[in-house]
Amino acid sequence: MKRPADIRVALISGGLSEEAYLSRRSAEVVLPALTECGYQVELLDWAQEEVIVRADSNEIGRWPSIVHCLADYRPDVLFNATHGEFENAGQLHGLAELASIPLTGNSLASSVMGMDKVRSRHEFARIGVRHPRAVNLEVETLDSADACRAVISEAKMTFPLMLKLTHGGSSAGLEFTASPDEMLQTLLQWRGRGPVYAEEFVDGREFCVSVLGYPKYDLRVFPPVEITFPGPVFDKKAKVNDEYRVHLPADVPESASAEMRTAAERIHREFGFTGLSRVDYRLQGERALALEVNTHPGMSASSIVTNSVAFAELSIRDLVNQLVQEALYPPDRDESARESVTSA
């Protein structure tokens, strides 16, 4: 078993998705936490055109692509701080597996499932997790406001509603729409970006529950935190501008809190997550509805997980250390590795 000082951790941030900005902000928090753990840490910045590895602001390598980078640069473990559909729908995971480099967080299969919101909804239904009604849309056939109105009426849904890209990250591919005309405008802008679905808008308070750990063992389920923000939805604008707050409310009915925690734990286990996941909810009275699952939550200074770890009696240092240790020594492969998580 290696000591932290003997372990080279490459922290990868950036990427090709719209959420590259969030990834780099997450790296600003993860980098000092990894250093505090005692690891040898270097930063891989995945840019649009090339990848640069930096250590203490000094360039130590440059490659034309992430494929070339990983083929040549081989750390002991790759810490995944990327966010978005072009990195975390299995692409980076498959590449790391081919290169035989351990990658932190959730596996290839569970990441593919979690990033696909339609498949996630089907899984929610299968395991008994309540969620809003939704209808998949044939975007190319919806070329008028009347056609939009008809498909929503046929699904027995009403405006306002949410339009979502099936494979969009949690900060992208999300639009609140109050009318058929607004729906048409968004669909025209989104043509060519992949499948889209419409989801009933749940007018209520927004909550998140994070879960950490391997599904075969005891999981750490964070308490539900409330997200407050301007406007009707927690969208990309609110996240980019940090126009939201994360807090632990005292007025949540116990039945609703228990439902959110139980559902988040069930999703983590049934999806086969092996790292950190976060389930987003809307709460109406005592009724909690799961909106979606985030397979690779942000960890910037303003991110939900970062601002809720203390409520779970955890620290960012403990969290990143567990992710690194379980990537290096997967508990389902080596039972003794469970002890290394706390002793490193």
Sine and cosine of phi, psi and omega as CSV:
sin_phi,cos_phi,sin_psi,cos_psi,sin_omega,cos_omega
0.00,0.00,0.86,-0.51,-0.04,-1.00
-0.96,0.27,0.54,-0.84,0.15,-0.99
-0.98,0.22,0.46,-0.89,0.03,-1.00
-0.79,0.62,-0.62,0.79,-0.03,-1.00
-0.90,0.44,-0.32,0.95,-0.01,-1.00
-0.99,-0.17,0.09,1.00,-0.07,-1.00
-0.96,-0.30,0.84,-0.54,0.04,-1.00
-1.00,-0.01,0.89,-0.46,0.01,-1.00
-0.94,-0.35,0.84,-0.54,0.09,-1.00
-0.99,-0.17,0.88,-0.48,0.00,-1.00
-1.00,-0.06,0.91,-0.42,-0.05,-1.00
-0.98,-0.22,0.78,-0.62,0.01,-1.00
-0.69,-0.72,0.10,-1.00,-0.05,-1.00
1.00,0.03,-0.75,-0.67,-0.01,-1.00
0.93,-0.36,-0.14,-0.99,-0.12,-0.99
-0.98,-0.22,-0.16,0.99,-0.08,-1.00
-0.99,0.10,0.17,-0.99,0.05,-1.00
-0.89,0.46,-0.37,0.93,-0.08,-1.00
-1.00,-0.04,0.32,0.95,0.03,-1.00
-0.86,0.51,-0.56,0.83,0.01,-1.00
-0.88,0.48,-0.65,0.76,0.00,-1.00
-0.93,0.36,-0.61,0.80,0.02,-1.00
-0.87,0.50,-0.71,0.71,-0.02,-1.00
-0.93,0.38,-0.54,0.84,0.08,-1.00
-0.94,0.35,-0.58,0.82,0.07,-1.00
-0.90,0.44,-0.66,0.75,-0.02,-1.00
-0.88,0.48,-0.51,0.86,0.01,-1.00
-0.90,0.43,-0.45,0.89,0.04,-1.00
-1.00,0.00,-0.66,0.75,-0.07,-1.00
-0.94,0.35,-0.62,0.79,-0.07,-1.00
-0.84,0.55,-0.80,0.60,0.02,-1.00
-0.92,0.40,-0.50,0.87,0.03,-1.00
-0.92,0.40,-0.68,0.74,0.05,-1.00
-0.90,0.43,-0.65,0.76,0.03,-1.00
-0.89,0.45,-0.65,0.76,0.02,-1.00
-0.89,0.45,-0.51,0.86,0.04,-1.00
-0.94,0.35,-0.29,0.96,0.02,-1.00
0.98,-0.20,0.07,1.00,-0.01,-1.00
-0.97,0.24,0.38,-0.93,0.21,-0.98
-0.99,0.14,0.94,-0.33,-0.14,-0.99
-0.92,-0.40,0.72,-0.69,0.12,-0.99
-0.74,-0.67,0.50,-0.87,-0.08,-1.00
-0.98,-0.21,0.79,-0.62,0.13,-0.99
-0.96,-0.27,0.90,-0.43,0.05,-1.00
-0.99,-0.17,0.93,-0.37,-0.04,-1.00
-1.00,0.04,0.98,-0.19,-0.02,-1.00
-1.00,-0.03,0.12,-0.99,-0.02,-1.00
-0.90,0.44,-0.64,0.77,-0.12,-0.99
-0.97,-0.23,-0.47,0.88,-0.09,-1.00
-0.42,-0.91,0.22,-0.97,0.04,-1.00
-0.92,-0.40,0.74,-0.68,0.03,-1.00
-0.85,-0.53,0.72,-0.69,0.11,-0.99
-0.98,-0.19,0.79,-0.62,-0.01,-1.00
-0.83,-0.55,0.58,-0.82,0.13,-0.99
-0.70,-0.71,0.88,-0.48,-0.04,-1.00
0.81,0.59,0.65,0.76,0.05,-1.00
0.94,0.34,0.09,1.00,0.05,-1.00
-0.98,-0.19,0.80,-0.60,0.00,-1.00
-0.94,0.34,0.77,-0.63,0.02,-1.00
-0.85,-0.53,0.04,1.00,0.04,-1.00
-0.06,-1.00,0.48,-0.88,0.01,-1.00
-0.55,-0.83,0.75,-0.66,-0.02,-1.00
-0.72,-0.69,0.46,-0.89,-0.04,-1.00
-0.96,0.28,-0.26,0.97,0.00,-1.00
-0.36,-0.93,0.25,-0.97,0.03,-1.00
-0.91,0.41,-0.50,0.86,0.03,-1.00
-0.90,0.44,-0.75,0.66,0.02,-1.00
-0.89,0.46,-0.63,0.78,-0.03,-1.00
-0.87,0.50,-0.80,0.60,-0.06,-1.00
-0.94,0.34,-0.44,0.90,0.05,-1.00
-0.93,0.36,-0.47,0.88,-0.08,-1.00
-0.97,-0.25,-0.64,0.77,-0.09,-1.00
-0.98,-0.17,0.90,-0.43,-0.19,-0.98
-0.82,-0.57,1.00,0.00,0.07,-1.00
-0.97,0.22,0.13,-0.99,0.08,-1.00
-0.95,0.30,-0.54,0.84,0.01,-1.00
-0.46,-0.89,0.56,-0.83,0.02,-1.00
-0.96,-0.28,0.89,-0.46,0.02,-1.00
-1.00,-0.01,0.88,-0.47,-0.10,-0.99
-1.00,0.05,0.96,-0.27,0.10,-1.00
-0.94,-0.34,0.28,0.96,0.03,-1.00
-0.99,0.13,0.37,-0.93,0.03,-1.00
-0.63,-0.78,0.72,-0.69,0.09,-1.00
0.73,-0.68,0.24,-0.97,-0.15,-0.99
-0.96,0.27,-0.30,0.95,-0.01,-1.00
-1.00,-0.02,-0.07,1.00,0.02,-1.00
-0.87,-0.50,-0.62,0.79,-0.21,-0.98
-0.92,-0.38,0.36,0.93,0.17,-0.99
-0.98,-0.18,0.47,0.88,0.04,-1.00
0.95,-0.30,-0.23,0.97,-0.10,-1.00
-0.90,0.44,-0.82,0.58,-0.03,-1.00
-0.91,0.41,-0.57,0.82,-0.02,-1.00
-0.91,0.42,-0.70,0.72,0.02,-1.00
-0.90,0.43,-0.64,0.77,0.01,-1.00
-0.90,0.43,-0.68,0.73,0.02,-1.00
-0.90,0.43,-0.62,0.78,0.04,-1.00
-0.89,0.45,-0.69,0.72,0.01,-1.00
-0.89,0.46,-0.57,0.82,-0.01,-1.00
-1.00,0.07,-0.05,1.00,-0.02,-1.00
0.85,0.53,0.67,0.75,0.06,-1.00
-0.91,-0.40,0.86,-0.50,0.04,-1.00
-0.85,0.53,0.69,-0.72,-0.02,-1.00
-0.85,-0.53,0.71,-0.70,-0.01,-1.00
-0.95,0.31,0.36,-0.93,0.11,-0.99
1.00,-0.04,-0.43,-0.90,-0.13,-0.99
-0.99,0.16,0.38,-0.93,-0.11,-0.99
-0.97,0.25,0.12,-0.99,0.02,-1.00
-0.86,0.51,-0.80,0.60,-0.09,-1.00
-0.89,0.46,-0.71,0.70,-0.03,-1.00
-0.94,0.33,-0.50,0.86,0.04,-1.00
-0.93,0.36,-0.64,0.77,0.05,-1.00
-0.87,0.50,-0.72,0.69,-0.03,-1.00
-0.92,0.39,-0.70,0.71,-0.06,-1.00
-0.93,0.37,-0.54,0.84,0.00,-1.00
-0.96,0.27,-0.37,0.93,0.03,-1.00
-1.00,0.02,0.97,-0.23,-0.11,-0.99
-0.92,0.39,-0.49,0.87,0.03,-1.00
-0.94,0.34,-0.72,0.70,0.06,-1.00
-0.88,0.47,-0.60,0.80,0.03,-1.00
-0.89,0.46,-0.67,0.74,0.02,-1.00
-0.88,0.48,-0.69,0.73,0.03,-1.00
-0.88,0.48,-0.63,0.78,0.01,-1.00
-0.93,0.36,-0.62,0.78,0.08,-1.00
-0.83,0.56,-0.73,0.69,-0.02,-1.00
-0.89,0.45,-0.65,0.76,-0.04,-1.00
-0.90,0.44,-0.62,0.79,-0.08,-1.00
-0.99,-0.13,0.11,0.99,0.12,-0.99
0.99,0.16,0.53,0.85,0.06,-1.00
-0.98,-0.17,0.83,-0.56,-0.03,-1.00
-0.93,0.38,0.64,-0.77,-0.01,-1.00
-0.47,-0.88,0.32,-0.95,-0.01,-1.00
-0.92,0.40,0.44,-0.90,0.10,-0.99
-0.93,0.38,0.47,-0.88,-0.02,-1.00
-0.44,-0.90,0.31,-0.95,0.06,-1.00
-0.64,-0.77,0.73,-0.68,0.08,-1.00
-0.96,0.27,0.60,-0.80,-0.10,-1.00
-0.92,-0.40,0.66,-0.75,0.16,-0.99
-1.00,-0.01,1.00,0.02,-0.20,-0.98
-0.84,0.54,-0.66,0.75,-0.09,-1.00
-0.91,0.41,-0.38,0.93,-0.02,-1.00
-1.00,-0.02,-0.19,0.98,-0.04,-1.00
-1.00,-0.08,1.00,0.07,-0.10,-0.99
-0.93,-0.37,0.23,0.97,0.04,-1.00
-0.45,-0.89,0.34,-0.94,0.05,-1.00
-0.89,0.45,-0.57,0.82,0.01,-1.00
-0.90,0.43,-0.65,0.76,0.02,-1.00
-0.90,0.43,-0.62,0.78,0.04,-1.00
-0.91,0.42,-0.69,0.72,0.01,-1.00
-0.88,0.47,-0.63,0.77,-0.06,-1.00
-0.92,0.39,-0.69,0.73,-0.05,-1.00
-0.93,0.36,-0.55,0.84,0.04,-1.00
-0.95,0.30,-0.64,0.77,0.03,-1.00
-0.91,0.42,-0.67,0.75,0.00,-1.00
-0.89,0.46,-0.52,0.85,0.02,-1.00
-0.99,0.13,0.06,1.00,-0.02,-1.00
0.85,0.53,0.65,0.76,0.06,-1.00
-0.88,-0.48,0.29,-0.96,0.00,-1.00
-0.72,-0.69,0.34,-0.94,0.10,-0.99
-0.99,0.15,0.47,-0.88,-0.01,1.00
-0.96,0.27,0.29,-0.96,0.04,-1.00
-0.48,-0.88,0.09,-1.00,0.01,-1.00
-0.95,-0.31,0.70,-0.72,0.17,-0.99
-0.97,-0.24,0.73,-0.69,-0.04,-1.00
-0.69,-0.73,0.68,-0.74,0.18,-0.98
-0.96,0.29,0.74,-0.68,-0.05,-1.00
-0.86,0.52,-0.59,0.81,-0.08,-1.00
-0.92,-0.38,0.31,0.95,0.02,-1.00
-0.97,0.23,0.47,-0.88,0.11,-0.99
-0.94,0.34,0.11,-0.99,-0.08,-1.00
-0.94,0.35,-0.31,0.95,0.01,-1.00
-0.98,-0.21,0.02,1.00,-0.05,-1.00
-0.67,-0.74,0.36,-0.93,0.04,-1.00
0.94,0.34,0.66,0.75,-0.05,-1.00
-0.64,-0.77,0.83,-0.56,-0.05,-1.00
-0.59,-0.81,0.80,-0.60,0.11,-0.99
-0.99,0.14,0.76,-0.65,-0.02,-1.00
-0.72,-0.70,0.74,-0.67,-0.12,-0.99
-0.97,-0.24,-0.09,1.00,-0.07,-1.00
-0.39,-0.92,0.28,-0.96,0.07,-1.00
-0.86,0.51,-0.57,0.82,0.01,-1.00
-0.91,0.41,-0.69,0.72,0.04,-1.00
-0.91,0.42,-0.62,0.79,0.03,-1.00
-0.87,0.49,-0.73,0.69,0.00,-1.00
-0.87,0.49,-0.69,0.72,-0.02,-1.00
-0.86,0.51,-0.69,0.72,0.01,-1.00
-0.92,0.40,-0.69,0.72,-0.02,-1.00
-0.89,0.46,-0.60,0.80,0.04,-1.00
-0.91,0.42,-0.61,0.79,0.03,-1.00
-0.94,0.34,-0.48,0.88,-0.09,-1.00
-1.00,-0.05,-0.06,1.00,-0.02,-1.00
-0.85,0.53,0.72,-0.69,-0.02,-1.00
1.00,-0.02,-0.05,1.00,-0.03,-1.00
-0.99,-0.17,0.12,0.99,0.05,-1.00
0.96,-0.29,-0.04,-1.00,-0.06,-1.00
-0.88,0.47,0.51,-0.86,-0.02,-1.00
-0.73,-0.68,0.53,-0.85,0.14,-0.99
-0.69,-0.72,0.38,-0.93,0.05,-1.00
-0.95,-0.30,0.69,-0.72,-0.05,-1.00
-0.80,-0.60,0.64,-0.77,0.03,-1.00
-0.87,0.50,0.64,-0.77,0.02,-1.00
-0.99,0.13,0.84,-0.55,0.01,-1.00
-0.99,-0.14,0.94,-0.34,-0.04,-1.00
-0.99,0.10,0.99,-0.14,-0.04,-1.00
-0.18,-0.98,-0.13,-0.99,0.00,-1.00
-0.98,0.21,0.53,-0.84,-0.04,-1.00
-0.97,-0.25,0.73,-0.68,-0.01,-1.00
-0.74,-0.68,0.37,-0.93,0.08,-1.00
-0.69,-0.72,0.60,-0.80,0.09,-1.00
-0.79,-0.62,0.83,-0.55,0.03,-1.00
-0.98,-0.18,0.52,-0.86,0.01,-1.00
-0.71,-0.71,0.65,-0.76,-0.04,-1.00
-0.77,-0.64,0.72,-0.69,0.15,-0.99
0.77,-0.64,0.06,-1.00,0.03,-1.00
-1.00,0.10,0.66,-0.75,-0.11,-0.99
-0.91,0.42,-0.41,0.91,-0.03,-1.00
-0.98,0.20,-0.21,0.98,-0.10,-1.00
-0.85,-0.53,-0.06,-1.00,0.00,-1.00
-0.89,0.46,0.73,-0.68,0.01,-1.00
-0.97,-0.23,0.48,-0.88,0.13,-0.99
-0.99,-0.13,0.95,-0.33,0.00,-1.00
-0.98,-0.18,0.89,-0.45,-0.02,-1.00
-0.95,0.30,0.46,-0.89,0.10,-1.00
-0.93,0.37,0.48,-0.88,0.02,-1.00
-0.89,0.46,0.78,-0.62,0.09,-1.00
-0.94,-0.35,0.54,-0.84,0.00,-1.00
-0.99,-0.11,0.63,-0.77,0.04,-1.00
-0.94,-0.35,0.86,-0.51,0.05,-1.00
-0.93,-0.37,0.61,-0.79,-0.13,-0.99
-0.35,-0.94,0.34,-0.94,0.07,-1.00
-0.97,0.22,0.47,-0.88,0.04,-1.00
0.99,0.11,0.03,-1.00,-0.10,-1.00
-0.99,0.16,-0.37,0.93,-0.08,-1.00
-0.69,-0.72,0.42,-0.91,0.05,-1.00
-1.00,0.06,1.00,0.04,-0.16,-0.99
-0.96,-0.30,-0.08,-1.00,-0.06,-1.00
-0.88,0.47,-0.61,0.79,0.00,-1.00
-0.86,0.50,-0.71,0.70,0.00,-1.00
-0.89,0.45,-0.59,0.81,-0.03,-1.00
-0.96,0.27,-0.69,0.72,-0.03,-1.00
-0.89,0.46,-0.66,0.75,-0.07,-1.00
-1.00,-0.04,0.10,0.99,-0.02,-1.00
0.81,0.58,0.67,0.74,0.00,-1.00
-1.00,-0.08,0.77,0.64,0.00,-1.00
-0.45,-0.89,0.31,-0.95,0.02,-1.00
-0.74,-0.67,0.57,-0.82,0.03,-1.00
-0.91,-0.41,0.83,-0.55,0.01,-1.00
-0.55,-0.83,0.27,-0.96,0.01,-1.00
-0.98,-0.22,0.98,-0.19,-0.08,-1.00
-0.97,0.23,0.43,-0.90,-0.01,-1.00
-0.98,-0.19,-0.06,1.00,-0.13,-0.99
-0.95,-0.32,0.36,0.93,0.01,-1.00
-1.00,0.09,0.80,-0.60,0.05,-1.00
-0.82,0.57,0.66,-0.75,-0.04,-1.00
-0.85,0.53,-0.60,0.80,0.00,-1.00
-0.90,0.44,-0.63,0.78,0.00,-1.00
-0.95,0.32,-0.67,0.74,0.03,-1.00
-0.87,0.49,-0.70,0.72,0.00,-1.00
-0.90,0.43,-0.63,0.77,0.00,-1.00
-0.90,0.44,-0.68,0.73,-0.02,-1.00
-0.91,0.42,-0.69,0.73,0.00,-1.00
-0.92,0.40,-0.69,0.72,-0.01,-1.00
-0.90,0.44,-0.69,0.73,-0.01,-1.00
-0.91,0.41,-0.66,0.75,0.00,-1.00
-0.90,0.44,-0.65,0.76,0.04,-1.00
-0.92,0.40,-0.65,0.76,0.01,-1.00
-0.90,0.43,-0.68,0.74,0.03,-1.00
-0.88,0.47,-0.72,0.70,-0.01,-1.00
-0.85,0.53,-0.70,0.72,-0.02,-1.00
-0.95,0.32,-0.73,0.68,-0.10,-1.00
-0.94,0.34,-0.52,0.85,0.06,-1.00
-0.98,0.20,-0.20,0.98,-0.01,-1.00
0.96,0.26,0.50,0.87,0.00,-1.00
-0.92,0.39,0.60,-0.80,-0.04,-1.00
-0.83,-0.55,0.20,0.98,0.00,-1.00
-0.69,-0.73,-0.88,-0.48,-0.03,-1.00
-0.91,-0.42,0.73,-0.68,0.10,-1.00
-0.75,-0.66,0.31,-0.95,0.04,-1.00
-0.59,-0.80,0.79,-0.61,0.03,-1.00
-0.96,-0.27,0.75,-0.66,0.02,-1.00
-0.99,-0.17,0.68,-0.73,-0.06,-1.00
-0.78,-0.63,0.40,-0.92,0.31,-0.95
-0.91,-0.42,0.71,-0.71,-0.05,-1.00
-0.92,-0.39,0.83,-0.55,0.09,-1.00
-0.89,-0.45,0.98,-0.21,-0.07,-1.00
0.91,0.41,-0.90,-0.44,0.05,-1.00
-0.96,-0.29,0.23,0.97,-0.07,-1.00
-0.96,-0.27,0.90,-0.43,-0.01,-1.00
-0.98,-0.22,0.74,-0.67,0.03,-1.00
-0.86,-0.51,0.82,-0.57,0.00,-1.00
-0.97,0.22,0.83,-0.56,0.00,-1.00
-1.00,0.07,-0.76,0.66,0.01,-1.00
-0.19,-0.98,0.17,-0.99,0.05,-1.00
-0.90,-0.43,0.66,-0.75,0.04,-1.00
-0.97,-0.26,0.89,-0.46,-0.09,-1.00
-0.99,0.12,-0.31,0.95,-0.01,-1.00
-0.60,-0.80,0.96,0.27,-0.09,-1.00
-0.89,0.46,0.49,-0.87,0.05,-1.00
-0.92,0.39,0.44,-0.90,0.00,-1.00
-0.72,-0.69,0.54,0.84,0.07,-1.00
-0.96,0.28,0.09,-1.00,-0.03,-1.00
-0.87,0.49,-0.45,0.89,-0.02,-1.00
-0.98,-0.22,0.00,1.00,-0.08,-1.00
-0.93,0.36,0.34,-0.94,-0.07,-1.00
-0.89,0.45,-0.75,0.66,-0.02,-1.00
-0.88,0.48,-0.72,0.69,-0.03,-1.00
-0.86,0.52,-0.58,0.82,-0.04,-1.00
-1.00,-0.03,0.08,1.00,0.01,-1.00
-0.83,-0.56,-0.05,1.00,-0.03,-1.00
-0.88,0.48,-0.59,0.80,-0.03,-1.00
-0.90,0.44,-0.52,0.86,0.02,-1.00
-0.93,0.36,-0.32,0.95,0.04,-1.00
-0.98,-0.19,0.24,0.97,-0.01,-1.00
0.82,0.58,0.75,0.66,-0.04,-1.00
-0.69,-0.73,0.24,-0.97,0.10,-1.00
-0.81,-0.59,0.31,-0.95,0.06,-1.00
-0.88,0.48,-0.61,0.79,0.03,-1.00
-0.87,0.50,-0.72,0.69,0.01,-1.00
-0.88,0.47,-0.65,0.76,-0.05,-1.00
-0.90,0.44,-0.78,0.62,-0.04,-1.00
-0.92,0.39,-0.56,0.83,0.03,-1.00
-0.90,0.44,-0.68,0.74,0.02,-1.00
-0.89,0.45,-0.66,0.75,0.00,-1.00
-0.89,0.46,-0.67,0.74,0.02,-1.00
-0.91,0.40,-0.74,0.67,-0.05,-1.00
-0.89,0.45,-0.65,0.76,-0.03,-1.00
-0.97,0.24,-0.37,0.93,0.13,-0.99
-0.95,0.32,-0.66,0.75,0.00,-1.00
-0.96,0.29,-0.65,0.76,-0.09,-1.00
-0.78,-0.63,0.97,0.24,-0.04,-1.00
-0.83,0.55,0.80,-0.60,-0.03,-1.00
-0.85,0.53,-0.50,0.86,-0.01,-1.00
-0.97,0.23,-0.14,0.99,0.03,-1.00
-0.96,-0.27,-0.49,0.87,-0.06,-1.00
-0.57,-0.82,0.97,-0.24,-0.07,-1.00
-0.86,0.51,-0.54,0.84,-0.03,-1.00
-0.93,0.38,-0.30,0.95,-0.03,-1.00
-0.91,0.41,-0.37,0.93,0.00,-1.00
-0.86,0.51,-0.57,0.82,-0.02,-1.00
-0.94,0.33,-0.49,0.87,-0.06,-1.00
-0.93,0.38,-0.43,0.90,-0.04,-1.00
-0.89,0.46,-0.62,0.79,-0.04,-1.00
-1.00,-0.07,-0.29,0.96,-0.06,-1.00
-0.99,-0.10,-0.21,0.98,-0.05,-1.00
-0.94,0.35,0.00,0.00,0.00,0.00
